[in-house]
Amino acid sequence: MKPIFLIKYTAIFIGFIGVGVNVIESVYVSIFNKPIFVHFYPIKKKLPKKKKAFLVENVRFYKKLSEKQKVYFEHRLTKFIRTYDFVERDDFDLTPEAKVLIAASYIKLTFGMRKYLTTTFDKIIIYPTSFYSTITKQYHKGEFNPRLKSIVFSWEDFLLGDIVLNDNLNLGIHEFSHALTFHGRKSKDVSARIYYRLFEEITSFMDDKANAERIKSSGYFRAYALTNKLEFVAVIMEHFFETPKDLQQQFPQLYKKIQLMLNYSVV
C-alpha cells in the first residue's frame, strides 16, 4: 500500500505545483505581457549540413541572432519541417531549400512564443505560380484554409516576398499570421492568449472612427489591408518585418502592439 499511497500524494503535490506555476505566470503576464520563459529544449535538434549551410547564407533574420538564439532557431526550424507535410502541386519541384525558407518564415514569426507549433494546419501546399480556387473562382497567391487545415502558397510569390525586403509584401508572413490568429482564438497556451488579446486590441483600435480615418487617409497600408480585420493585422505584420522603423514612426501604437503580440522587437 505504501508505494500506491506515495504515488497518489506525489501526483497531488505535482498538481499543486502546476497550479501555482500557472498562477504565478498569469500574474507575470498581466504585468509584463510575455511568458516567464520562451526557450527550453533539453535535446536540441539540428539540420543536415546542406540545409544548415543554406540557412546560414540565405535567411537574414537568422543572421542577426546571437549564437544561442541561432541554436534555438535551428531547433525550431527542424521541428517545423518534421511536423508538417509539404505537398507539391502542378509539377512544383520541392527542394530542401524551399522547405527551409518556408519554415524560416513561420519560425521568425513565432520566435518569441513558447508554444510555437500549431494544429490549425497540418500541411503546406505549394504551387509553382498563382493557383485557381474552386471556392472563390479566382486565382490566389496564397491562402489559409482552416477547414482543410492547410496553408497554400504560390512559390513564385512566396519567393518574391522573401527576396524583396522593403515592399511590405511578404506572402509567408501574411498567411502564417492568419493561422496564428485562429490558433490564438482556440488555444489556452499563454503565448496564444497574448497574441489573440493584442489582436483584439488592434481591431478595437481600428474600430475607433478617428483611427480608421487616419489609417485610410495616410495611404500607408495598401488598400487590401482594409478588406477586414484579419487582413489588416496580417498586413501590419508584413510592415513589422519588412520596414519596422517606418511602421514605428507612422503608427507607434500599432508597432508596440505587434511587438507585444510576438514578444520581440525587430527595430
ABEGO torsion letter per residue (X at the ends): XAAAAAAAAAAAAAAAAAAAAAAAAAAAAAAAGBBABABBBABBBBBBAAAAAAAAAABAAAAABBAAAAAAAAAAAAAAAAABBBBBBGGBBBBAAAAAAAAAAAAAAAAABABABBAABABBBBBABBBBBAAAGBBBABBBBAAAGBBBBBAAAAAAAAABAAAGBBAAAAAAAAAAAAAAAABABAAAAAAAAAAAAAAAAAABAAAAAAAAAAGABBAAAAABAAAAAAAAAAAAAABAAAAAAABAAAAAAAAAAAGBBAX
